[in-house]
Amino acid sequence: MILFNSKTLKQNPFYTIQKNLFSKGECETIKEFYPLLTQNKINPSLTGGGILNKVKRLSENVWLPFEGDFAWVYGRIAEGAKQCNVWDFDLTGFLENIQLAHYRQDSHYGWHVDAGTDQMSLRKLSAIIQLSDPSEYEGGDLEFFMEQKDDELKTQGHCIFFPSYTVHRVCPVISGQRFSAVIWISGSPYK
């Protein structure tokens, strides 16, 4: 069981940061999963109608299975979500797997929201874990619309929780490589 206190949480109207939810060693371990899962590689640049849209999103992603060697990652995020659900969403759990995202030079993800139609309409709380140390890449900032830049959003091991309807983006990586893990916690429909 992980114990949280006010020193480990940073609240903002748009997001809550669970500081050091994962240690540096744990982040490196999760990053090592990436090449092992390349058979699960997806092209996230597809939009409605199967159109490739590299202007909107350019990154390489794999899905992290829920079971086996990976279950502990889900458990840690679930514990963090309990503490960081300051919006008091009625959360029911994970309906989708963790997406390990790999951003290289010029990779990016333009302004978007994580909630959508069909299964994505059940996304209530998004979580992004910064897996790379900020010294490993330049650019690649996670930004929230109408919010000032926050360097803590780049800190390795921090997990950023925010409502899935929040507008955000990943700026283009200028150099190096950025790894992150993204998951959506689902819940009952908004009331």
C-alpha positions, -999 to 999 in steps of 0.1 A, spaced: 0 0 0 13 34 -9 9 62 15 1 97 1 3 130 18 0 167 9 37 168 0 33 142 -27 3 158 -43 2 190 -64 -32 203 -73 -41 226 -101 -76 234 -115 -67 213 -147 -47 184 -132 -33 168 -101 2 155 -99 10 125 -78 47 131 -73 71 101 -76 43 76 -80 70 55 -97 107 54 -88 135 61 -114 142 23 -114 106 14 -120 103 39 -148 134 24 -165 118 -11 -160 86 0 -177 105 16 -206 123 -18 -211 89 -34 -217 85 -13 -249 107 -33 -273 93 -66 -259 58 -55 -269 64 -43 -305 41 -70 -318 13 -49 -302 24 -17 -319 -4 5 -330 -6 35 -353 -23 62 -332 -22 86 -361 -55 72 -375 -85 94 -372 -121 87 -382 -124 69 -415 -89 54 -412 -71 86 -424 -35 89 -415 -30 123 -398 6 129 -389 -1 166 -385 -23 157 -355 -2 129 -339 31 113 -346 44 87 -321 49 50 -318 28 31 -292 23 -3 -278 -3 -17 -254 9 -30 -220 -11 -62 -211 -30 -61 -178 -18 -94 -165 15 -111 -155 46 -90 -152 27 -58 -158 -2 -60 -133 18 -41 -106 18 -10 -129 -20 -10 -131 -22 -15 -93 0 15 -86 -20 38 -110 -52 26 -94 -39 36 -59 -28 70 -72 -62 76 -89 -80 71 -56 -60 99 -41 -60 122 -71 -97 120 -81 -103 155 -67 -132 159 -92 -150 131 -74 -158 111 -105 -176 78 -100 -148 55 -113 -153 19 -121 -118 8 -133 -98 1 -164 -115 -8 -196 -84 -2 -218 -48 -12 -215 -20 12 -207 -5 27 -238 33 31 -238 41 60 -260 75 66 -277 82 101 -290 113 107 -312 125 139 -328 95 158 -344 70 134 -327 41 151 -311 4 150 -303 -16 182 -310 -44 196 -290 -70 170 -281 -92 155 -254 -91 118 -244 -129 114 -240 -149 107 -272 -176 84 -285 -184 48 -280 -160 32 -254 -141 65 -251 -172 81 -237 -166 61 -205 -132 77 -200 -134 99 -169 -99 103 -155 -67 103 -177 -33 95 -163 1 101 -178 33 88 -162 65 105 -172 89 76 -178 119 95 -193 142 117 -173 139 153 -186 176 152 -195 169 125 -221 150 148 -245 143 184 -254 108 197 -262 80 171 -258 63 192 -231 29 181 -218 7 213 -219 -28 220 -209 -49 246 -228 -50 280 -211 -24 270 -185 11 282 -179 40 259 -184 47 236 -154 82 220 -153 69 194 -128 49 178 -157 82 166 -171 95 150 -139 103 113 -142 81 91 -121 54 118 -116 18 108 -127 -5 135 -139 -42 129 -134 -68 150 -152 -104 148 -164 -105 131 -198 -124 160 -213 -94 184 -206 -77 199 -237 -40 190 -237 -11 183 -260 24 169 -263 47 195 -280 71 183 -307 103 166 -294 133 186 -306 159 160 -297 163 128 -278 135 104 -269 105 107 -246 86 77 -231 53 80 -213 26 56 -202 -10 67 -207 -42 51 -192 -78 61 -188 -99 52 -158 -135 46 -168 -166 54 -149 -204 57 -151 -218 83 -175 -217 120 -164 -248 131 -145 
